[in-house]
Amino acid sequence: MIKANYDEKEHPLLMDMTFFPAPLTGTVAAPASKSEAHRRMICAGLTRGTTTLSGFMDSADMAATARCLKALGATIGQSGDCLTVTGYDRKIARLPVLDCGESGSTLRFFVPIALAMAGGGVFRMHGRLGQRPMDVYRDLFVPRGVRWRMGVGCDGAAELTVQGQLEAGHYVLPGNVSSQFVSGLMFALPLLKEESTLTVAPPVESASYIRMTVEALTQSGVAMEETAAFSWHIPGKQQVQARSGRLSGDYSQAAVLLCAGALGHRLTVTGLEKETTQGDRAVLRHLEALGATVDECASGVTVTADALTGTTLHMADCPDIAPIIALCCQLAAGESRLTGCGRLRLKECDRLAATVEILNLLGGNARAEGDSIVIRGVEKLKGGVTLPDYNDHRMVMLGAVAATVAENPVTVAGVQALNKSWPEFIHVLQSLGGRAE
């Protein structure tokens, strides 16, 4: 059964780990899409029925969403890679406590849901989550009578308490903030008694994640009429319907292996769908722009490259893959520029600064210019360093893949951060020929 508190003892990871230069070869299945799993789990939790999601991969972020669903009355069980969610079939506590761990998606999705279903809740946040911006919701809900208080719990964890009833009405959100705020309202507004409208003002960033939420909801029977671009009419009193199925492979995690292919490893990644709302599918387009060859066929996706050439890539709609793309740029001839990276500063760590620091520590040549990363390609990474503990799963994977093509081993501190999204990453790397100890 998925844990209410993710148990790292079942996924032991050493604090420090050294990765060695080594060729990677083989075929591997992409883990389930974390973004899709969040959304499908929430839709399942809002039903009066039972939903089974196969291909599920447990992680700390998934456990956070499961805890919040349980706090709102859902029942959740897991057998192998099958997750079963029975929608709110239990009484919801008054002002329920929702422990979001370090998951920004979980926090931002559930604030409006809790207001709609339970008149609010106490949201517990760990790591840097309490520092991530929430003023979009505060400025939206407080004028509508919601009480909002940010504080600290008895154990020092940040806590956000919201009290009040989410009101139906006309909601306008800026498009240059996290799409998670948009998705949170999309989940909650259909549950209200009266109809609402929701508009996202241009320019709209991370549009693919908004489309993913719309897809999950409409496939679960929720009516959402798009009356204009990024503007929806949402009827009230809707009943979300249970929809079982298999979760798609995750382009965000697969990007790590696809980029490794562009760096000379012989890898094929299976389980990735061509037709998808996942914005991180852009990894294929970006690698082609750098000079790689992408082969998509029934047996999977294979990326190869004789040589890479620097270019300019816009990352605003796919910020999670920017660090691993930056590694490919560092080993491409000439200069590369990754633009639209500002939101990287608001992740588990300041990923913009961390990516630049890692590349330079490895022997590269990178710098930050505003919201861009500018990279001057080098022929080889020296390695032979210990990377800081950023407590960020993306930084761990960046360091691990960089080590496979460096001249010397690379030690990565804090690899337990992989529990957040891909606890089996090191095992996957080793199964492909990677060396880690």
TORMIPA-189354 format. One record per residue (C-alpha): x, y, z; residue in one letter. Coordinates in steps of 0.001 Angstrom, whole numbers, plus 500000, padded with zeros to 6 digits. Each point is the difference from the previous one (the first is absolute). Layout:
@c1:X&c2:Y&c3:Z&aa:A;
...
//
This chain:
@c1:500000&c2:500000&c3:500000&aa:M;
@c1:501255&c2:503479&c3:499212&aa:I;
@c1:501358&c2:501569&c3:503164&aa:K;
@c1:498369&c2:502947&c3:501733&aa:A;
@c1:503567&c2:500973&c3:500793&aa:N;
@c1:502384&c2:498823&c3:497288&aa:Y;
@c1:502322&c2:497458&c3:501570&aa:D;
@c1:503552&c2:500517&c3:498799&aa:E;
@c1:501036&c2:496763&c3:501733&aa:K;
@c1:498278&c2:498183&c3:497135&aa:E;
@c1:502046&c2:502033&c3:497517&aa:H;
@c1:503410&c2:500276&c3:501698&aa:P;
@c1:502299&c2:502588&c3:498449&aa:L;
@c1:503367&c2:500953&c3:501446&aa:L;
@c1:500568&c2:503624&c3:500884&aa:M;
@c1:503026&c2:500179&c3:497667&aa:D;
@c1:500648&c2:497952&c3:496883&aa:M;
@c1:502814&c2:499976&c3:497473&aa:T;
@c1:499191&c2:499503&c3:496313&aa:F;
@c1:502667&c2:498838&c3:497556&aa:F;
@c1:500617&c2:500483&c3:496271&aa:P;
@c1:498331&c2:497052&c3:498233&aa:A;
@c1:498119&c2:499263&c3:496782&aa:P;
@c1:496263&c2:499454&c3:500365&aa:L;
@c1:498268&c2:497484&c3:497759&aa:T;
@c1:496542&c2:498493&c3:499924&aa:G;
@c1:496258&c2:500471&c3:499925&aa:T;
@c1:498065&c2:501361&c3:502948&aa:V;
@c1:496371&c2:500916&c3:500647&aa:A;
@c1:499273&c2:503588&c3:500936&aa:A;
@c1:498496&c2:500318&c3:503487&aa:P;
@c1:496390&c2:501123&c3:500233&aa:A;
@c1:499331&c2:503676&c3:499440&aa:S;
@c1:499999&c2:501736&c3:503373&aa:K;
@c1:497989&c2:502920&c3:498603&aa:S;
@c1:497339&c2:497685&c3:498603&aa:E;
@c1:499936&c2:497883&c3:503152&aa:A;
@c1:499330&c2:503053&c3:502221&aa:H;
@c1:497062&c2:500985&c3:497804&aa:R;
@c1:498513&c2:496552&c3:499542&aa:R;
@c1:500287&c2:499265&c3:503726&aa:M;
@c1:498191&c2:503229&c3:500856&aa:I;
@c1:497230&c2:499328&c3:497486&aa:C;
@c1:499628&c2:496526&c3:501505&aa:A;
@c1:499825&c2:501444&c3:503504&aa:G;
@c1:497202&c2:502366&c3:498976&aa:L;
@c1:497728&c2:497183&c3:498815&aa:T;
@c1:497486&c2:497900&c3:501884&aa:R;
@c1:501470&c2:496879&c3:498431&aa:G;
@c1:503207&c2:497986&c3:499786&aa:T;
@c1:502770&c2:500579&c3:497488&aa:T;
@c1:502988&c2:497770&c3:499223&aa:T;
@c1:503121&c2:501577&c3:498505&aa:L;
@c1:502608&c2:497555&c3:498687&aa:S;
@c1:503634&c2:500767&c3:499264&aa:G;
@c1:500147&c2:502029&c3:503215&aa:F;
@c1:503394&c2:500779&c3:501574&aa:M;
@c1:500151&c2:500857&c3:503685&aa:D;
@c1:502020&c2:503061&c3:501014&aa:S;
@c1:499982&c2:502731&c3:502635&aa:A;
@c1:497945&c2:502347&c3:497809&aa:D;
@c1:497426&c2:497289&c3:499274&aa:M;
@c1:499802&c2:499238&c3:503724&aa:A;
@c1:499311&c2:503698&c3:500673&aa:A;
@c1:497030&c2:500026&c3:497626&aa:T;
@c1:498764&c2:496716&c3:501504&aa:A;
@c1:500163&c2:501494&c3:503527&aa:R;
@c1:497955&c2:503001&c3:498927&aa:C;
@c1:497387&c2:497835&c3:498298&aa:L;
@c1:499709&c2:497899&c3:503160&aa:K;
@c1:499577&c2:503151&c3:502081&aa:A;
@c1:497041&c2:500863&c3:497753&aa:L;
@c1:498337&c2:496614&c3:500474&aa:G;
@c1:501452&c2:497797&c3:497274&aa:A;
@c1:501275&c2:496449&c3:500484&aa:T;
@c1:503181&c2:498954&c3:498199&aa:I;
@c1:501677&c2:496640&c3:499542&aa:G;
@c1:502874&c2:498703&c3:497903&aa:Q;
@c1:500924&c2:496572&c3:498704&aa:S;
@c1:503124&c2:499876&c3:497856&aa:G;
@c1:499729&c2:502783&c3:497443&aa:D;
@c1:496207&c2:500267&c3:500338&aa:C;
@c1:498561&c2:502806&c3:502115&aa:L;
@c1:496362&c2:499835&c3:501079&aa:T;
@c1:498209&c2:503170&c3:501056&aa:V;
@c1:496486&c2:500056&c3:501430&aa:T;
@c1:498603&c2:503515&c3:500061&aa:G;
@c1:498920&c2:501882&c3:503083&aa:Y;
@c1:498114&c2:497240&c3:501812&aa:D;
@c1:500872&c2:501090&c3:503531&aa:R;
@c1:499090&c2:503027&c3:502075&aa:K;
@c1:502444&c2:502879&c3:499583&aa:I;
@c1:501447&c2:501442&c3:503193&aa:A;
@c1:499337&c2:503611&c3:500847&aa:R;
@c1:502949&c2:502020&c3:498681&aa:L;
@c1:501904&c2:496893&c3:498832&aa:P;
@c1:503799&c2:499881&c3:500092&aa:V;
@c1:501518&c2:499491&c3:496565&aa:L;
@c1:503711&c2:499153&c3:500041&aa:D;
@c1:501398&c2:500998&c3:496609&aa:C;
@c1:503586&c2:498940&c3:500679&aa:G;
@c1:502154&c2:501874&c3:497484&aa:E;
@c1:497526&c2:499723&c3:497121&aa:S;
@c1:499063&c2:503365&c3:498508&aa:G;
@c1:497417&c2:498401&c3:497711&aa:S;
@c1:498275&c2:498370&c3:502957&aa:T;
@c1:499845&c2:503244&c3:501989&aa:L;
@c1:498678&c2:502159&c3:497197&aa:R;
@c1:497527&c2:497410&c3:498749&aa:F;
@c1:498444&c2:499378&c3:503412&aa:F;
@c1:499533&c2:503495&c3:501438&aa:V;
@c1:496880&c2:500761&c3:497901&aa:P;
@c1:498849&c2:496370&c3:500212&aa:I;
@c1:500068&c2:500136&c3:503812&aa:A;
@c1:498135&c2:503320&c3:499990&aa:L;
@c1:497329&c2:498452&c3:497771&aa:A;
@c1:499667&c2:496689&c3:501851&aa:M;
@c1:500827&c2:500762&c3:503633&aa:A;
@c1:499901&c2:503751&c3:500484&aa:G;
@c1:503785&c2:500107&c3:500124&aa:G;
@c1:502861&c2:498126&c3:501565&aa:G;
@c1:503448&c2:500140&c3:501578&aa:V;
@c1:502715&c2:499431&c3:497417&aa:F;
@c1:503336&c2:498754&c3:501291&aa:R;
@c1:503109&c2:500715&c3:497889&aa:M;
@c1:503562&c2:498710&c3:500210&aa:H;
@c1:503319&c2:500933&c3:498432&aa:G;
@c1:499771&c2:503130&c3:497849&aa:R;
@c1:496297&c2:499549&c3:499323&aa:L;
@c1:499014&c2:502640&c3:502541&aa:G;
@c1:502092&c2:502532&c3:498080&aa:Q;
@c1:498308&c2:499432&c3:496670&aa:R;
@c1:497567&c2:502741&c3:498940&aa:P;
@c1:496357&c2:499627&c3:501018&aa:M;
@c1:498937&c2:503643&c3:499691&aa:D;
@c1:497953&c2:499233&c3:496870&aa:V;
@c1:497512&c2:498042&c3:502108&aa:Y;
@c1:500222&c2:502399&c3:502943&aa:R;
@c1:499170&c2:502986&c3:497805&aa:D;
@c1:497201&c2:498041&c3:498335&aa:L;
@c1:498321&c2:498475&c3:503047&aa:F;
@c1:500431&c2:502499&c3:502861&aa:V;
@c1:497833&c2:502690&c3:498330&aa:P;
@c1:497349&c2:497278&c3:499682&aa:R;
@c1:499938&c2:499441&c3:503766&aa:G;
@c1:502557&c2:497216&c3:500446&aa:V;
@c1:502201&c2:500280&c3:503092&aa:R;
@c1:503653&c2:499459&c3:499197&aa:W;
@c1:502808&c2:499492&c3:502485&aa:R;
@c1:503565&c2:498856&c3:499365&aa:M;
@c1:501786&c2:498737&c3:503087&aa:G;
@c1:502268&c2:497317&c3:501445&aa:V;
@c1:498964&c2:496707&c3:501593&aa:G;
@c1:501306&c2:498629&c3:503299&aa:C;
@c1:502675&c2:498023&c3:498136&aa:D;
@c1:501237&c2:503028&c3:498075&aa:G;
@c1:498318&c2:499088&c3:496715&aa:A;
@c1:498229&c2:502793&c3:498143&aa:A;
@c1:496210&c2:499928&c3:500236&aa:E;
@c1:497368&c2:501800&c3:497953&aa:L;
@c1:496516&c2:500167&c3:501479&aa:T;
@c1:497094&c2:500956&c3:497741&aa:V;
@c1:496413&c2:500255&c3:501240&aa:Q;
@c1:496895&c2:500832&c3:498037&aa:G;
@c1:497847&c2:498787&c3:497176&aa:Q;
@c1:501140&c2:500188&c3:496401&aa:L;
@c1:497469&c2:502088&c3:498115&aa:E;
@c1:498833&c2:499509&c3:496463&aa:A;
@c1:500594&c2:502956&c3:497743&aa:G;
@c1:502324&c2:501532&c3:497443&aa:H;
@c1:503697&c2:499262&c3:500543&aa:Y;
@c1:502866&c2:501551&c3:498069&aa:V;
@c1:503578&c2:498823&c3:500456&aa:L;
@c1:503171&c2:501410&c3:498443&aa:P;
@c1:501570&c2:497656&c3:497471&aa:G;
@c1:503577&c2:500664&c3:501063&aa:N;
@c1:499693&c2:498173&c3:503337&aa:V;
@c1:500049&c2:496281&c3:500717&aa:S;
@c1:497312&c2:498059&c3:498171&aa:S;
@c1:499432&c2:498134&c3:503272&aa:Q;
@c1:497782&c2:502862&c3:501209&aa:F;
@c1:497840&c2:499636&c3:496901&aa:V;
@c1:499766&c2:496240&c3:500423&aa:S;
@c1:499018&c2:500311&c3:503663&aa:G;
@c1:497007&c2:502146&c3:499097&aa:L;
@c1:499075&c2:497665&c3:497162&aa:M;
@c1:499737&c2:497108&c3:502452&aa:F;
@c1:497932&c2:501979&c3:502513&aa:A;
@c1:497571&c2:502156&c3:498003&aa:L;
@c1:497906&c2:497109&c3:498574&aa:P;
@c1:499250&c2:498896&c3:503588&aa:L;
@c1:498201&c2:503250&c3:500865&aa:L;
@c1:496230&c2:500479&c3:499826&aa:K;
@c1:500062&c2:502770&c3:497404&aa:E;
@c1:501797&c2:500535&c3:496711&aa:E;
@c1:503330&c2:501779&c3:499679&aa:S;
@c1:502313&c2:501353&c3:497354&aa:T;
@c1:503767&c2:499739&c3:499997&aa:L;
@c1:502293&c2:502078&c3:497794&aa:T;
@c1:503772&c2:499913&c3:499703&aa:V;
@c1:501326&c2:503319&c3:498737&aa:A;
@c1:502739&c2:499889&c3:497348&aa:P;
@c1:502829&c2:499340&c3:499667&aa:P;
@c1:499342&c2:496464&c3:501226&aa:V;
@c1:503003&c2:498000&c3:501198&aa:E;
@c1:499930&c2:496227&c3:500571&aa:S;
@c1:496904&c2:499753&c3:497829&aa:A;
@c1:500561&c2:496265&c3:499586&aa:S;
@c1:499494&c2:499394&c3:503721&aa:Y;
@c1:496681&c2:501862&c3:499878&aa:I;
@c1:498949&c2:497852&c3:497034&aa:R;
@c1:500998&c2:496895&c3:501965&aa:M;
@c1:497643&c2:501000&c3:502831&aa:T;
@c1:497165&c2:500697&c3:497565&aa:V;
@c1:500592&c2:496597&c3:498403&aa:E;
@c1:499939&c2:498166&c3:503351&aa:A;
@c1:496775&c2:501741&c3:501062&aa:L;
@c1:498113&c2:499631&c3:496723&aa:T;
@c1:500956&c2:496330&c3:499793&aa:Q;
@c1:498478&c2:499703&c3:503485&aa:S;
@c1:496701&c2:501438&c3:498798&aa:G;
@c1:500450&c2:503641&c3:501022&aa:V;
@c1:498513&c2:502573&c3:497607&aa:A;
@c1:502291&c2:502925&c3:499186&aa:M;
@c1:499106&c2:502176&c3:497017&aa:E;
@c1:502924&c2:501998&c3:498655&aa:E;
@c1:498224&c2:503154&c3:498835&aa:T;
@c1:503229&c2:501691&c3:498873&aa:A;
@c1:503681&c2:499161&c3:500163&aa:A;
@c1:500759&c2:499078&c3:503633&aa:F;
@c1:496563&c2:501093&c3:501190&aa:S;
@c1:497484&c2:497426&c3:501256&aa:W;
@c1:496376&c2:499866&c3:501065&aa:H;
@c1:499719&c2:497438&c3:502811&aa:I;
@c1:496532&c2:498862&c3:501139&aa:P;
@c1:499453&c2:499226&c3:503673&aa:G;
@c1:498601&c2:496931&c3:501766&aa:K;
@c1:502100&c2:497659&c3:497897&aa:Q;
@c1:500746&c2:496403&c3:500921&aa:Q;
@c1:503471&c2:498777&c3:499154&aa:V;
@c1:499914&c2:496473&c3:498543&aa:Q;
@c1:502419&c2:497176&c3:500771&aa:A;
@c1:502300&c2:499202&c3:497062&aa:R;
@c1:502473&c2:497172&c3:500305&aa:S;
@c1:502954&c2:499619&c3:497665&aa:G;
@c1:503752&c2:499863&c3:499582&aa:R;
@c1:502199&c2:503001&c3:500709&aa:L;
@c1:502186&c2:501291&c3:497173&aa:S;
@c1:503782&c2:499974&c3:500029&aa:G;
@c1:501604&c2:503198&c3:501288&aa:D;
@c1:501885&c2:502165&c3:497499&aa:Y;
@c1:501388&c2:502042&c3:502893&aa:S;
@c1:501854&c2:497015&c3:501461&aa:Q;
@c1:500661&c2:498396&c3:496620&aa:A;
@c1:501744&c2:503220&c3:498956&aa:A;
@c1:502918&c2:498999&c3:502227&aa:V;
@c1:500524&c2:496806&c3:497992&aa:L;
@c1:499212&c2:501577&c3:496625&aa:L;
@c1:502620&c2:502680&c3:500638&aa:C;
@c1:502439&c2:497267&c3:501013&aa:A;
@c1:499402&c2:498501&c3:496560&aa:G;
@c1:500879&c2:503321&c3:498392&aa:A;
@c1:503265&c2:499927&c3:501983&aa:L;
@c1:501074&c2:496697&c3:498460&aa:G;
@c1:498288&c2:497278&c3:502016&aa:H;
@c1:497980&c2:497344&c3:498163&aa:R;
@c1:496581&c2:500121&c3:501625&aa:L;
@c1:496397&c2:499395&c3:499012&aa:T;
@c1:497137&c2:501230&c3:502177&aa:V;
@c1:496613&c2:498288&c3:499794&aa:T;
@c1:496547&c2:500972&c3:501251&aa:G;
@c1:499949&c2:503534&c3:498555&aa:L;
@c1:496928&c2:501049&c3:498048&aa:E;
@c1:500255&c2:502156&c3:496879&aa:K;
@c1:496642&c2:501636&c3:500605&aa:E;
@c1:500289&c2:501614&c3:503419&aa:T;
@c1:499298&c2:503189&c3:501905&aa:T;
@c1:503352&c2:499659&c3:501796&aa:Q;
@c1:501971&c2:503148&c3:499252&aa:G;
@c1:503269&c2:498237&c3:500738&aa:D;
@c1:499665&c2:498127&c3:496707&aa:R;
@c1:501782&c2:503142&c3:498803&aa:A;
@c1:503220&c2:498212&c3:500989&aa:V;
@c1:499898&c2:498247&c3:496614&aa:L;
@c1:499641&c2:503277&c3:498106&aa:R;
@c1:502755&c2:501628&c3:502014&aa:H;
@c1:502419&c2:497119&c3:499467&aa:L;
@c1:499330&c2:500101&c3:496267&aa:E;
@c1:500735&c2:503735&c3:500047&aa:A;
@c1:503371&c2:499167&c3:501575&aa:L;
@c1:500742&c2:497590&c3:497144&aa:G;
@c1:498867&c2:496667&c3:501429&aa:A;
@c1:497980&c2:497417&c3:498082&aa:T;
@c1:496741&c2:498799&c3:501549&aa:V;
@c1:498597&c2:496632&c3:498953&aa:D;
@c1:496450&c2:499277&c3:501177&aa:E;
@c1:498617&c2:496577&c3:499194&aa:C;
@c1:497943&c2:497211&c3:501531&aa:A;
@c1:502975&c2:498772&c3:502019&aa:S;
@c1:500584&c2:503369&c3:501675&aa:G;
@c1:501827&c2:503299&c3:499641&aa:V;
@c1:503720&c2:500043&c3:499228&aa:T;
@c1:502134&c2:503153&c3:499863&aa:V;
@c1:503445&c2:499990&c3:498385&aa:T;
@c1:502465&c2:502695&c3:499004&aa:A;
@c1:503347&c2:500113&c3:498210&aa:D;
@c1:500512&c2:503547&c3:501234&aa:A;
@c1:497945&c2:502722&c3:501659&aa:L;
@c1:499993&c2:503674&c3:499057&aa:T;
@c1:498928&c2:502801&c3:502319&aa:G;
@c1:496761&c2:501876&c3:499418&aa:T;
@c1:497335&c2:502075&c3:501788&aa:T;
@c1:497167&c2:498088&c3:501679&aa:L;
@c1:496963&c2:501419&c3:501810&aa:H;
@c1:499214&c2:498115&c3:503210&aa:M;
@c1:497037&c2:501889&c3:501520&aa:A;
@c1:497518&c2:497228&c3:499135&aa:D;
@c1:502294&c2:497167&c3:501109&aa:C;
@c1:502197&c2:501310&c3:502843&aa:P;
@c1:500496&c2:496601&c3:501666&aa:D;
@c1:502144&c2:498715&c3:497139&aa:I;
@c1:502192&c2:503118&c3:499802&aa:A;
@c1:502791&c2:498634&c3:502261&aa:P;
@c1:500546&c2:496801&c3:497998&aa:I;
@c1:499692&c2:501874&c3:496695&aa:I;
@c1:502658&c2:502392&c3:501333&aa:A;
@c1:502350&c2:497017&c3:500374&aa:L;
@c1:499593&c2:499212&c3:496300&aa:C;
@c1:500630&c2:503644&c3:499174&aa:C;
@c1:503183&c2:499931&c3:502080&aa:Q;
@c1:501373&c2:497259&c3:497753&aa:L;
@c1:498783&c2:501632&c3:496771&aa:A;
@c1:502315&c2:502050&c3:497810&aa:A;
@c1:499622&c2:503758&c3:500268&aa:G;
@c1:497637&c2:502000&c3:502167&aa:E;
@c1:496547&c2:499019&c3:501215&aa:S;
@c1:497408&c2:502130&c3:501717&aa:R;
@c1:497095&c2:498620&c3:502024&aa:L;
@c1:497392&c2:502740&c3:500371&aa:T;
@c1:496856&c2:500220&c3:502135&aa:G;
@c1:501619&c2:498251&c3:502980&aa:C;
@c1:498807&c2:502404&c3:502715&aa:G;
@c1:497648&c2:497520&c3:501653&aa:R;
@c1:502941&c2:497676&c3:500626&aa:L;
@c1:500892&c2:502278&c3:502906&aa:R;
@c1:496795&c2:498965&c3:501814&aa:L;
@c1:500429&c2:496226&c3:500031&aa:K;
@c1:501419&c2:497673&c3:502672&aa:E;
@c1:503134&c2:502107&c3:499710&aa:C;
@c1:500928&c2:502945&c3:497805&aa:D;
@c1:500450&c2:497731&c3:497001&aa:R;
@c1:501215&c2:502773&c3:497753&aa:L;
@c1:502914&c2:500812&c3:502303&aa:A;
@c1:500600&c2:496331&c3:500852&aa:A;
@c1:500162&c2:498936&c3:496354&aa:T;
@c1:502569&c2:502701&c3:499254&aa:V;
@c1:502010&c2:499052&c3:503078&aa:E;
@c1:499993&c2:496279&c3:499172&aa:I;
@c1:501105&c2:500523&c3:496411&aa:L;
@c1:502864&c2:502226&c3:501108&aa:N;
@c1:501079&c2:497626&c3:502777&aa:L;
@c1:500130&c2:497202&c3:497444&aa:L;
@c1:502339&c2:502031&c3:497809&aa:G;
@c1:497453&c2:501694&c3:497780&aa:G;
@c1:499405&c2:503635&c3:499168&aa:N;
@c1:496563&c2:501320&c3:500946&aa:A;
@c1:498553&c2:503192&c3:501384&aa:R;
@c1:496628&c2:501478&c3:500890&aa:A;
@c1:498726&c2:503060&c3:498175&aa:E;
@c1:496710&c2:501049&c3:501544&aa:G;
@c1:497580&c2:497146&c3:499317&aa:D;
@c1:502321&c2:498362&c3:497469&aa:S;
@c1:502843&c2:497503&c3:500250&aa:I;
@c1:502848&c2:500690&c3:497595&aa:V;
@c1:502314&c2:497074&c3:499315&aa:I;
@c1:503277&c2:499909&c3:498081&aa:R;
@c1:500588&c2:496424&c3:498870&aa:G;
@c1:503029&c2:497954&c3:501048&aa:V;
@c1:501354&c2:496797&c3:498474&aa:E;
@c1:500110&c2:498070&c3:503276&aa:K;
@c1:498885&c2:500324&c3:503597&aa:L;
@c1:502777&c2:499442&c3:502521&aa:K;
@c1:497928&c2:498769&c3:502927&aa:G;
@c1:501990&c2:498995&c3:503070&aa:G;
@c1:497866&c2:502147&c3:502312&aa:V;
@c1:497398&c2:499718&c3:502725&aa:T;
@c1:496778&c2:501805&c3:499164&aa:L;
@c1:498153&c2:501807&c3:502823&aa:P;
@c1:496837&c2:498656&c3:501586&aa:D;
@c1:497252&c2:501947&c3:498268&aa:Y;
@c1:497261&c2:497674&c3:501352&aa:N;
@c1:498644&c2:499914&c3:496456&aa:D;
@c1:499347&c2:496866&c3:497973&aa:H;
@c1:500678&c2:501771&c3:496688&aa:R;
@c1:503450&c2:501056&c3:501181&aa:M;
@c1:500831&c2:496442&c3:501097&aa:V;
@c1:499063&c2:498618&c3:496575&aa:M;
@c1:501958&c2:502764&c3:498278&aa:L;
@c1:503138&c2:499139&c3:501971&aa:G;
@c1:499571&c2:496253&c3:499467&aa:A;
@c1:499639&c2:500222&c3:496218&aa:V;
@c1:502828&c2:502545&c3:499749&aa:A;
@c1:502283&c2:497546&c3:501805&aa:A;
@c1:499422&c2:497321&c3:497356&aa:T;
@c1:501634&c2:502200&c3:497339&aa:V;
@c1:502584&c2:501781&c3:502182&aa:A;
@c1:503702&c2:499204&c3:500187&aa:E;
@c1:499865&c2:499307&c3:503752&aa:N;
@c1:497371&c2:498806&c3:502504&aa:P;
@c1:497508&c2:502418&c3:501505&aa:V;
@c1:498694&c2:499800&c3:503561&aa:T;
@c1:496450&c2:501215&c3:500544&aa:V;
@c1:498891&c2:500943&c3:503487&aa:A;
@c1:496427&c2:499549&c3:501113&aa:G;
@c1:498852&c2:497353&c3:497528&aa:V;
@c1:497049&c2:499265&c3:502293&aa:Q;
@c1:498298&c2:502860&c3:498149&aa:A;
@c1:499228&c2:497415&c3:497291&aa:L;
@c1:497246&c2:498688&c3:502281&aa:N;
@c1:497965&c2:503030&c3:499001&aa:K;
@c1:499350&c2:498817&c3:496464&aa:S;
@c1:502025&c2:496944&c3:498874&aa:W;
@c1:501236&c2:497825&c3:502879&aa:P;
@c1:501195&c2:497295&c3:497580&aa:E;
@c1:502167&c2:502303&c3:497873&aa:F;
@c1:503352&c2:498689&c3:501258&aa:I;
@c1:498896&c2:496396&c3:499512&aa:H;
@c1:498901&c2:500857&c3:496445&aa:V;
@c1:503358&c2:501660&c3:499331&aa:L;
@c1:501869&c2:496966&c3:501294&aa:Q;
@c1:497851&c2:497612&c3:497936&aa:S;
@c1:501148&c2:501898&c3:496900&aa:L;
@c1:503666&c2:499646&c3:500901&aa:G;
@c1:500434&c2:503052&c3:502207&aa:G;
@c1:502411&c2:499799&c3:502915&aa:R;
@c1:499082&c2:501479&c3:503348&aa:A;
@c1:501178&c2:499310&c3:503523&aa:E;
//
